[in-house]
Amino acid sequence: MPTQDFVVNTQKDQTQVQPDFTLLGDGRFVAVWLSDQGGPRYEVHGQLFSEDGTPLGSEFTLNAPTEYSPSGPKVAALGNDQFVATWYVKTSASRPLKNPAADGVARI
């Protein structure tokens, strides 16, 4: 992973918060974060990077739209150079929703 600061997101005119990173076994790494896309809710976004920090592919959205904003995105490495991303969503009653996305797993 690069040792100096660098930008992971492509959206730069709105708020980007709560980043998390994981290193994959082959040297690539993944970043996830909350992205304000100018709408009423945040989205969970991610980006895969090469070992030297070069973006691989495009920034991607991990969550399906709901009436509530996601929070606390985390990413972890799995075997075979795959990863899993998680986040939580609270309702207006502050009770977590179960399985806010189809399976919560991003596959590259």
N, C-alpha and C positions, 0 to 999 in steps of 0.2 A: 504494500500500500504506500502511496505517496506520503512523505513526511511534512510537506508544506500544505497550507490552506488552499482549497480549490472549490469551485462551485459545482454542486451536483445536480441542481435543478435547472430546467429551461425557462420556467415561469419566474420572471424577476421583478414584476411590477406589483405583486401581491405578497402577502405574508406566507412564509415557509417556516415551519417550526417542528420541534420534537424529532430531530434526526436520530437514526440508529444505523449501525453498520455491522456487517459480518464478513469475515474472510473465508473464502471457499478453499478447498483442499488444493486446487490447481493454481492458486495465486490470484484469481479474480476476486472481486469483492462486490457486495451489494449494499446500497444505501436505500433506506425508506424514510419517509417523513410525511407530515401533514402539509397539504398545499391548499391555499385559498385561491380558487380559480375565478373569483369575482362573483360567485353565486352565494346562496344563503348558507351553505354548509362547506366544511373542509372535506377534502378527499385524501385518501392514502395513496401516495405516489412512490415509485421506486425507480432505480436505475442500476443496471449491471455495468461494472467497469473491468477493464483489463488490469493486470498487475501494476502497470505504470500509471493508472488513473484515466486512461482513455475510455470514454463512454462506448459501450458495446450495444448497438441497437438504440432504440428510442426510450425516453422516459415512459413509464407505464403507470396506469391507474390500477390499484389493487382492489378497491371496494366498490360494491354496487351502491348506487344512490339509495339513501333512506331519508326519512324525515328528520333524522338525528345526525349530528356530526360525530365522526369517529375521533378517538383520542388514543394516546399511548402506543403508537406503532412500534413494533419490535421485529427484528429479523434474526434468524438463526440458521447456521449451516447444517445441512443434512449430509448423509453419505452420498457418494457419486456426484459430487460437485453441484448438488441441488440445494435449495433453501426453502424455508417456510417463513411467512410473515404473519404476524398477528396484530390485532388492535381490539379495542373495546368500544362499545357504543352504549350510552346511557339514554334512557327514555326521560321524559319530563318528570317522571316519578323517581328518577335517579336509581332505577333498577337496571342492571346490565341486560341487554338483549342476548340471547343465545344464538350463535352461528349467524352473525349479520351478513356474511357472504356465503356463497354456495358451499365452498369447502375451506376458504381461507388460505389456500395454498397457491403460490405462484410457481409456475414451471417454465423453465427456459429450455 
